[in-house]
Structures are given as C-alpha cells and as structure tokens.
Amino acid sequence: MILAGYNGGPLYFYDSLSYVGPGISAFNKLVHGIHSGTYGGRSQTYALLVYLTSAPFSIWGLVFAHCFATAFVLHAVCRKTLAHHYLRPYLFVAAGLILATSLPWFACMLQPDIFTALVPLLAFLIAFDWADRSRWIRITYGVLYVVAISAHPTHLLIAVFLSALLGAGLWLLPAAEVTAAAAASRNLAGVAASVLLTVLINFGLYGQIRFNSPHTLPILMARTIYDGPGKLQLDAMCATGASTRHHPVCRYAGRIGGPGFREKGELLWGRHGVVKVSTLEERRQFAQIQFPFLLKSIGRAPLMQLRASLKHFYDQLFEVGIGFVGNRPLKDRPSKRPGYALKNDVRNRFRTSQQAKGNLPVAQFDRISQIVVLLTLALSLVLHIYFRERIDASARRLFALCLGAVIVNAAVTGALSGPLDRFGSRIVWVLPPCFFLTAFSLIRARSKMIPAHQVARNRAEHIETVSDGV
C-alpha cells in the first residue's frame, strides 16, 4: 500500500486495461444480461475480481484486496510453521518482504501475478493447517485458493503439480497429522472447483462449455513458430494445394523472420500482427487451431521443440528481476460507453502516476531483490541439507512446496511462453520467508536443547546415585 500511495495509484503493466474493460462487460452480461462489449482473452475470474473490488470505490479497492489476501496468507503460514510466539517473526518477515523483494510491486499491480505465489502457500495451508482451523478460516482458504488458481491459466498447472507433489511426498514420508490422500485430495478439490468456476463463467458469457475464451491469443502457436518447429508446420499447412492454405494464419507464412516479423512478439502485437489486423471471427479461428497446430509442430520435429523448451526453462529460472515495471503507455483507448468510467479512471491515474513519469526506484529494488532471492535460496538449501533433522516438519514441507512451485513456474512459463523477468519475479518472493521461517525453527529447536555440559552432569549424577544404591 505504501508503494501504491507513493505512485498515486496501483502499478500498471502495458496490458492491465485488458482486465478492466472485459470485467465490466462480463459483469453486465452475467448479472444484467446485457451484452455491452467484448470479454477479451484473459482470465474472466480476475477481470470480475477487478470490477467487484473497484467499482464500489475506485481501483484502490483492488490494491487493498491484493494486500489483505497476501497479509492473511503470510500470517497463517507463520502461525502454522512456528505455532507459538509467531507474531514478531511474522512482522519481521513481512517487513523484509516489503523492503527487499518483489512482493510489494506485485501486490500493488493491476495484474493477477500476486496470486502466483499464493498458490503454493495456500496449498501448504490446505494440506497441513486444515484440521486445526475453524470452519470460516477453512472456507477462506478454499475461496482464496480457487480464485488464485483461476486468476491465470499457468496457476492451474502449478496447482496440479503441487497436488501430485503432496501426494507423493506424504506417501514416501508419512506425516502423523495428515495422510497423503487427504492432503492431495483437498488440493485437487480446489483445482476442480477453479476449473468449474471458469467453465461456468464462460458458459454464462458465451453459451458454450469451454475452459478458455474463444478469443484467446495464440501465444503457444506464436512461440513454437519463432523458437520451435512451428515454422515448418506453418509452411506445410499453407503450401499450395493444402486444404488449410486459406486459414488466416497463412497470411504470415513466409514472412516470419522477414521485415516487420523479426522479433518474437511481432506475430501477435506487431503493426501487422494478429492483435492489430485480425477480426473477432479470425481470432476465434486462431484459438481453434492453436492446440492441433502445436501438437503437429511437436510431432514434426520433437527434438527441435525440446531443445527450445529446455533453453527457455533454464533462462526463466534466473529471470527474477522487476525491470518490467516501466512507463510504457497502456494499450487501449478511452471508452465513451456508459458504465465504463472505471476504465477511464485507470487510464487517468496512470498518466499522473510516478510510474508514468519514470520516478520509481526500479533499478535499485531490482538489484536488491535479486540478491536477496538468490542468497536466501542458497542458505535455505544449506540449512535443509545439513540441519534437516533439527528443522520443524512444517518448515521442511513449506520449503519443498515453494521450491517446487518456483521450478514448475519456470517450466510452464519458459517452455510454453518464453522467458520474461515478470514471470519469474512474481513467485520467487516466497523463497525468503521460507529461509527465515526455517532459521526461526532452528533457533527454537536449539533453545530447547539441553547443553552438552548439562547432559554430562546429569549422567554423572545418575551414575553416582546408582552407585550409592548399590
């Protein structure tokens, strides 16, 4: 909230408005039955959250919702990990995250990325803190988990992986307080509920049972065309005599790598790219062909795609900066339609914000956050390797889930989309609290240990007592 206050409003990414307008349109369609505009190709769950938290007040409502959810989850994690006297460690961890990580930048941003890191934290709470809490706390865990998963498509894959990790981990290393089946099934129930929510929203908007929007951008297709075997599939698909040569994608055949289409994003966002020149009907055709195109491309040259995916995965693991927070203008134009004042308010706030003026200390925080993340990761690995037996089980499980989520996030976003610092930094801020909670756990375990000289004295007294008795 402090960063947003200094900025004069939330932080923005160049496509932040793609959640504001569609959120208004989706609300009007679902609640009032009024079709008032397009619904975009983004997460409708997050778009509706933007509208519901901001429309009654202003866009500040969304910032408060982000910060409150994050503070609540962190508080619950500290309470579960440390059990007693957790308030001071919680305040210490929260202050450290605010001052030295990417957390405040995402909590104050009009993007669903704040929920990426909440997915592993909530998975931990639902698995291990479920039985100890009241009904309302458990309902809150469940609602936040469903919203976090459905806020972005990549969150679903992360949640599925974490459910499998929980089941396998508890099967290999059983826990007294929870079974592998219970922990995994509760998390999978959250995954199923998020899928159902997404399908219901899309059915209300489009009258079809579908998981994604029919206007979803063909991001996977664009990625494999530039970095994988997609160009070979595109040329074959659009060759003379092919039955598919009249598809809208064929207007780009032979042009990839040429003037205007050298950069990886030009196929989608360039002057002659899909976003600028395609109609809604053509966008629907792109969405329909994307997955078959991807599968055929991989089948055509699987090793080529594998090499590209592994390279992107490696690059994404170390893309953890916040350099993406710039003053790039927002996409989309002001709206004159009634009921769209929120969208225009967001645009006006950006124009007068410190971000638009280039006055945010991005470079300084970028360097600090990267050092903190890498240092705490290295120290956490050392602690968990050399002091594993002394660390509380909750701290070990939390670190395993968070580290697994960071790795699978890099795999999903790097292999399927492409390395970008925003995708990495949105989740790596969970690693510093894992280190500090592990350290606090070790300190408490050491304070409960009986000193060596006391052990020797007790043993000597025991031997003397036995001798006297004899």
N, C-alpha and C positions, 0 to 999 in steps of 0.2 A: 504493500500500500504506500510505503514511503517513496519508492521509485516512481509509482504512478502519480503520486502527488507532485513530485518534482517535475515530471514530464508534462503535467497538465491534463492527464488522462491516461488510458491504457496505452501500451506499446502496440505497434502495428507491424504486420508483415504486408507485403505488397498485395496479397490476395485476401486480406482479412475481410473485406467487404463481401466476399463470396459466401460468408456465413450470415451476414446481416440481412440483406435483401431476401434471399431464399427462406430465411427463418420467418420473416413477416409473411411471405406468400404461403408457406406451409401452415402457419397458424390460421390464417384466414380460410384456407381450404379445409383443414381438419375440424375447426371449431365452428366456422360460419358457413362452410360450404361454398365459399366464394373463390373462384379461380382468378387471382389478381396478379399473376406473373409466373416466371419460371422458377423451378425449385433447385436448379443448379445440379452439380455432380458431386457435391461434398456430403459429409455426414449430416443427415437431416436431424438426428438427435441433438448434435451440438448446435446446429442452427436454431432449433427450437429453444435450447437452453439459453442461447444468446438473447433471443427475443423475450422469453419469460422472465429472465433476471434483469433485463434492461428496460423493457417497455414501461413498467410501472414507475420507474425512477429515471435513470439515464444509463449510459453504458458503464457507469461506476458500479451498478448492481452486479455486473458480470465479474468485475475485478474483485469485489467483496466475496462473491461465491467461490471463485478460484482460491482466494487466500484462506477463507474459512474452511473449505474442504481439505486443503493441504495441512493447515494447522491441526485440524481434528485428527487426521490420519497419523501425522507425526506424533501427536500426543498419545494416541492409542498404541503406537508401536513402542514408544519409550516405556509406557506403562506395562506392556506385556513383557518386554525384554528385561527391564530392571525390577519389576514387581513393586518394590518398596523404595520410598525416597527418590522417586524419579523426576520430581518437578525441577530441581536445579539442573540435572543433566539435560532435561528437555529444553529448558531455556538456553543453556549453553549451546546445544546442537542447533536450535532454531536461529540463534544469533550468528553462529558460524556459517550456516547455510545462507543467511541473508547477506552477509558481508563478503563471502569468498566463493560462492558458487553461482551457477546459472539459474538457481531456483527463482529468485525474485523477478528475473527477466521473463520467465515463462508464466509465473503467477499473474503478472500484470499485462500479459499479451493477449490480444484478441485472436487466439488460436487454440485448438484443442490439445496442444502439446503438453500442457501441465498434467494432463491425465495419464500420459505415457508412464511416468514414474510412479503414479499412484496405483497402477495395475499390480506390480509385484508387492507393494506394501499392503494393499488390500487383500491380495491372495494370501499373504502371510497371516494377516489378522483373521480372515475367514477360516483358514485351516487350523490355526492354533489358539485363537482367542475367542472362539465362537461360544464354547460351553460356559465360559466364565462371565459372560456379559448378559445384561437384561435383554428383554425382547426388543425394546426400542433401539438399543445400540446395535443389535444384530440386523434389524431392519435397515438402519442407517448404513451399516457395512454393505448390505446387499444392494441397496439403491445406488450408492456411490460406485460399487463395482460394476453394475450393469451400465451406468452412464459412462464410466471410464472406458469400458470395452467398446461400447458402441459409438464413442466420440470420434474414432478414426479406424479405418479398416485394418491397419497394422496392429492395433491393440488386440484384435481378436486372435491373431496368430500368436502373439506373445502370451496371451492368457491360456490358450490351448497348450502351448509348450510348458508353461508353469504348472498346469494341472497334471500333465504327464510326469514332470519332474517331481512333484509332490508325491504322486502315487508310487513311482519307482524308488524315490529316496526313502520313504517311510516303510516300504516293503523290504528294502535292504537293511535299513537301520530303524527298527521299530521304536515307536515312542509310547510311553505309558499312558499319556493323556489323550491320544488320538490315534485312530487306525488309518492305514493308507487309503482304504476305501472311503472312509468318511471325509478325509481332507480333500482327496481328489474329486469326489462326487459333489461336494459343496461348491468347489470352484467350477466344475463343469456345469453345475446348475446355473451359476452366474453367466457362463458363456452362452448356454442355451437361452436364457432369459434375454440377453442382449441381442442375440440373433432374432428371437421372436419379436422384440420391440422394434428392431429395424425393419423386419418384414411387415409388421402391422402398419408402421408409419408409411412405408412405400405403397402398401395396398390402399391406404386412405388417400394418398396423393395421386397414384397412377391407376388404381383399379386393377393392379396385377400383383401376383405373389412373386416378389423378387427381392434379392438382398441388396442390390445397388441401384443407383439411378440409371435410367436409360440414356442419360446424357453424360455419363461418366467419361472423363477424358481417357483416351487410350495411352496411358502413361507406360504400361508394360510393353505395349507394341512399339512405342517410340524408343524405349530403352534398348530393346533387342535389335531394332533396325540400326541404331547407331553403334552399339558395342558388341552385338552378337550376330547370329546368323539371320536376323530378320531381313536384312537387305537382300540376301539370297532368296528368301521366301517371297519378298515383295516383287522381285524381278520375275520369279516364276509365276506368281499369281497374276501379274499384269502383262504377261507376254502375249504377243499376237496369237489369236486363236484360243486363248484361255477363256473359260466361261465367266471368269470373275474380272476380266480386264476393264469392265465399266464401273467397278466399285469406286467410290470417291477417293479411297486411299491411293488409287493408281495415278492420281494427278501428281503424286510425289515420286513415282517410280523414275529412276534415272537422274533425279535431282539431288538426292541425298549426297552430301559431300561437295556439291557444287555451290555456285554463288547464291547466297541467301540461306543456305541449308548446311553450313559447315559446323555450326555449334549444335550441341546435343539438344538444346531446348527449342531450336528453330522449327522443328516439325510441329510442335504444339503451340508455342507462343510467339513465333516469328511473324513478320508482316504478312506473309503468305501462308501461315500455318493453320492448323485445324481450328484453333480458337477464333482467329480473325475472319476466316473466309467460309467456314462450313455453316450450313443451316442446321436447325434442330433435327430435321429428318436425317441429314448426313451424320450428325453427331450420334444419332441412335444407331445408324449402320456401323459406325466405328466401334461403338460399345458392343454390338452383337458379334462382331468378327474378332474382337481382341483376343479372347482366350483360345479359340481354334487356331488363330494365326500364331499365337505364342507356342502352342503345342507342336504345330507343324514346323515352326522355325527350329525348335529344340530337336525335333526328330531329324531334321535335315543335317544339322551339324552339332551334335550334343557336346563334343569336346570344346568346340569354339565357345559355346554358351557357358560351359563350366568354367573355362579359364577367365572369361569376363566376369562371371559372378564371384569367383573366389577373389579376384583382384579388387572388386568393389567392396566385398566384405572386409578385406584387410584394411583398405583405405578408410572405410566407415568406422572401424574400431577406434581410430585415432583422430577422427574429425569431431572434436568435442568443444570447439570454441563458440563464442557468441558474436562472431564477426558479421553474421547475417542481419543483426539489428542495425539497419541503416536508415537513411532518409529517402529511400526510393518512393516515388509517388504511388498512392493507392490506385489500383485498377478500378474501372467502372466510373460512370459519370453520375452527377447528381440526379436524383429522381424527383419528378414533379407529380407523381401519383399520390393521392391521398392515403394517409396511414404510413407513409414511408419517411416520416420526419426523423426517426431514429437513424436511418442510413445517412441522411444528410448531416445529422448531428455528429456522427462519427467522422465524416469527411472534414467537417469544420474544425473539430478538435485536433485532428491530425495536422492540419495546416498551421495551427498556432502552437503546436507542441514543441518541446525541446528536441524531440527526435527529428522532426521535420527540419529544424534549424541546424541539426548536426551537433548539438551541445551535450549529448550523452557521453559519459566516460566509457565507451565501449572497449577501446583498446586496452585500457588499464585493467578493467574487470576481466577481459578476455584472457590476458596473461595470468592473472591471479587464479582464475577458476581452473585453467588447465593444469597449473602446478599443483593446486590443492587436490584435484581429482586423481592425478597420476600418483602423487605422493601417498595419499590415503589408501589407494588401491594396493600399492606395493607394501605398505605397512600392514594392511589387513591380511594379505597373503602370508606375510612373515608370522603374524600372530596366530593365524589359524593353522599354520604348519607346525610351529614349534611349541605352541601352548594349547593345543587342541583340547586336551583333557581338562584343563582348568577353565575353559570358556563355557559359559552357560549354553545349554542346548538351544535356547531361543535365539541367541546371538548368532550361533552357527547356522541355524536354518534361515534366518533373515539374510545373512551374507550370501548363502548359496542361492537363494531365490533372486536376490538383486543382481548378483553377478551373472546368473543365467539369463535374466531379462536383458541386461546390457548386451550380452553376446548375441542373443536371438534378435534383438532390435537391430544390431548391425547387419545380421544376416538377412533380415527381411527388407530393411530399407536400402541396404547396399546392393544386394543381389537383384532385387526387383525394381528399384527406383534409381539408385545411383548415390554415391557418397555426397553428403551435404552436412556441414557443421551443425545446422539446426537439428537434424535427425539424431545426431549423437549427443549433443549437449542437452537435449530435452529429457534424457533419462539418467545421465551419468551422475547427476547431483545426489542420487540415492547412495552412492558409494561412501562419501564422507560420513554420513550418520552411521553407516554400518561399522566403520572403523571406530568411531568414538563410543558407540554402544558396546562394541567388543572390548575396548580399553576399560570402560567403566565396569564391565562384567569381570575382567581380570583383577582390577583393583579391589573390588569387593570380595572376590574369591581369596585374594592374598590376605586381606584384613581378617578373614575368618580362619586362616590357617594358624596352627599353633607353632610358635617359633621353635627352631631346632634345639636351642639350649633348654627350653621348657620341656620338650619331649625327652631329652636326656635326663633331666632332673626327675621327671615323673617315673621314668624307667628305673632310675637308681632307688628312688623311694619305694617303688613296688618290690624290688629285689630285697631291700632291707627289711620290709615288712614281712615278706615270705620267710626270710632267714630267721627273724625273731620268732615267728610262729613255729618254725621247726624246732 
